[in-house]
Amino acid sequence: MEHGLIITPVPPPYPYMSMMATGPGLVQLEPLLPWRSDSRLQAASYAALSTSFVAGEPGTYWYVCPTPEHAEKGMVGRFIIR
């Protein structure tokens, strides 16, 4: 399953299509983490991508997987900038 990451100030809960609630976010991780499947386990490897984010002001920010249903099922986290 492909995964992505956006950083947003919009808190959960998120609907099935989380991007409908969060919009494009303040930061987007591009490209999406690559697809892995059971039929390609020999070629599959764990992907690693990175991004950076500089908070413009203190507050609570959320990192969210924008793939449908992922954020709704809990694939989110928060960090607090003081």
Residue frames relative to the residue before (quaternion, step in Angstrom):
aa qw qx qy qz dx dy dz
M 1.0000 0.0000 0.0000 0.0000 0.00 0.00 0.00
E 0.4228 -0.6877 0.5251 0.2695 3.55 -0.92 0.85
H 0.1147 -0.7611 0.6354 0.0614 3.51 -1.20 0.66
G 0.1019 -0.7600 0.6372 0.0774 3.50 -1.25 0.45
L 0.2176 -0.7559 0.5932 0.1718 3.53 -1.25 -0.22
I 0.0195 0.7485 -0.6628 -0.0060 3.52 -1.02 0.85
I 0.2696 -0.7100 0.6208 0.1945 3.54 -1.27 0.43
T 0.0421 0.8121 -0.5715 0.1101 3.53 -0.77 1.11
P 0.4283 -0.6701 0.5260 0.3013 3.59 -1.18 0.42
V 0.5306 0.6370 -0.3995 0.3913 3.62 1.30 -0.16
P 0.2920 -0.7926 0.5104 0.1614 3.62 -0.57 1.14
P 0.5826 -0.5398 0.4520 0.4061 3.58 -1.27 0.26
P 0.5305 -0.0409 -0.8250 -0.1905 1.53 -2.50 0.34
Y 0.3030 -0.7339 0.5851 0.1648 3.52 -1.28 0.57
P 0.4673 -0.6680 0.4978 0.2961 3.58 -1.11 0.66
Y 0.7658 -0.3373 0.2787 0.4712 3.58 -1.34 -0.02
M 0.7453 0.2461 -0.1366 0.6044 3.59 0.97 -0.93
S 0.2249 -0.8392 0.4781 0.1288 3.58 0.29 1.27
M 0.6170 0.5708 -0.3586 0.4062 3.59 1.02 -0.67
M 0.5602 0.5856 -0.3931 0.4345 3.58 1.23 -0.31
A 0.7052 0.4209 -0.2552 0.5103 3.60 1.16 -0.56
T 0.7557 0.4174 -0.2133 0.4574 3.58 0.97 -0.83
G 0.3329 -0.7038 0.5443 0.3122 3.58 1.10 -0.61
P 0.7681 -0.3716 0.2331 0.4664 3.60 -1.17 -0.35
G 0.4644 -0.6813 0.4494 0.3438 3.59 1.21 -0.28
L 0.5982 -0.5669 0.4359 0.3616 3.55 -1.33 0.19
V 0.7669 0.0869 -0.0260 0.6353 3.56 1.21 -0.67
Q 0.0880 -0.7681 0.6309 0.0654 3.57 -1.10 0.72
L 0.3474 -0.7037 0.5796 0.2194 3.53 -1.03 0.82
E 0.0431 0.7953 -0.6005 0.0717 3.58 -0.64 1.09
P 0.5596 -0.2396 -0.7915 0.0535 1.59 -1.88 1.59
L 0.6731 -0.4415 0.3725 0.4617 3.55 -1.29 0.01
L 0.5724 -0.5506 0.4622 0.3945 3.55 -1.19 0.48
P 0.5300 -0.6969 0.3772 0.3019 3.61 -0.79 0.94
W 0.6062 -0.5748 0.4414 0.3275 3.48 -1.32 0.60
R 0.0508 -0.7590 0.6483 0.0318 3.56 -1.10 0.80
S 0.0246 -0.8099 0.5860 0.0031 3.58 -0.99 0.74
D 0.6499 -0.5244 0.3858 0.3922 3.57 -1.25 0.46
S 0.6653 0.5207 -0.3092 0.4367 3.59 1.04 -0.73
R 0.7540 0.3309 -0.1955 0.5326 3.60 1.23 -0.29
L 0.1823 0.8318 -0.5097 0.1224 3.58 1.07 0.63
Q 0.6143 0.5531 -0.3624 0.4306 3.62 1.01 -0.68
A 0.7353 0.3981 -0.2208 0.5021 3.58 1.02 -0.77
A 0.5509 0.6437 -0.3882 0.3625 3.58 1.23 -0.36
S 0.0479 0.7577 -0.6505 0.0224 3.51 -1.15 0.68
Y 0.5416 -0.6034 0.4591 0.3631 3.54 -1.20 0.36
A 0.3215 -0.7665 0.5321 0.1610 3.53 -0.76 1.08
A 0.0929 -0.7705 0.6275 0.0628 3.52 -1.21 0.51
L 0.0473 0.7621 -0.6428 0.0609 3.53 -0.87 1.02
S 0.1374 -0.7932 0.5849 0.0990 3.56 -1.17 0.35
T 0.0581 -0.7574 0.6483 0.0510 3.49 -1.34 0.32
S 0.2696 -0.7394 0.5802 0.2098 3.58 -1.24 0.05
F 0.1038 -0.7777 0.6196 0.0222 3.50 -1.24 0.57
V 0.1012 -0.7614 0.6383 0.0513 3.56 -0.91 0.93
A 0.3456 -0.7535 0.5255 0.1916 3.54 -0.55 1.19
G 0.4014 -0.7315 0.5074 0.2153 3.55 -0.85 1.00
E 0.7915 0.0023 0.0143 0.6111 3.56 1.23 -0.48
P 0.6213 -0.5329 0.3995 0.4128 3.59 -1.19 0.38
G 0.3654 0.7215 -0.5419 0.2286 3.54 -1.18 0.54
T 0.5467 -0.5728 0.4877 0.3677 3.52 -1.35 -0.17
Y 0.0720 -0.7832 0.6175 -0.0058 3.53 -0.90 1.03
W 0.2477 -0.7713 0.5754 0.1126 3.55 -1.14 0.69
Y 0.1914 -0.7225 0.6441 0.1631 3.55 -1.10 0.70
V 0.0890 -0.8234 0.5549 -0.0785 3.50 -0.75 1.21
C 0.3323 -0.6810 0.6075 0.2381 3.58 -1.08 0.73
P 0.2840 -0.8042 0.4970 0.1597 3.63 -0.54 1.11
T 0.4166 0.6868 -0.4910 0.3371 3.63 1.23 0.05
P 0.5781 -0.6194 0.3868 0.3641 3.64 -0.81 0.91
E 0.8404 0.1770 -0.2157 0.4647 3.51 -1.08 1.02
H 0.5545 0.6426 -0.4077 0.3367 3.64 1.08 -0.46
A 0.6956 0.4405 -0.2865 0.4900 3.62 0.79 -0.92
E 0.6049 0.5657 -0.3438 0.4426 3.57 1.06 -0.78
K 0.7217 0.4212 -0.2240 0.5016 3.58 1.09 -0.77
G 0.7012 -0.5201 0.2555 0.4154 3.60 1.25 0.20
M 0.4900 0.6527 -0.4523 0.3597 3.62 1.18 0.18
V 0.4472 0.6267 -0.4763 0.4247 3.52 0.56 1.34
G 0.0126 -0.7717 0.6342 0.0465 3.53 -1.31 0.21
R 0.2728 -0.7687 0.5544 0.1653 3.56 -1.19 0.32
F 0.0371 -0.7483 0.6575 0.0796 3.48 -1.33 0.39
I 0.3049 -0.7619 0.5594 0.1169 3.49 -1.15 0.80
I 0.1763 -0.7598 0.6211 0.0762 3.55 -0.87 1.06
R 0.1321 -0.8104 0.5684 0.0519 3.59 -0.71 1.05
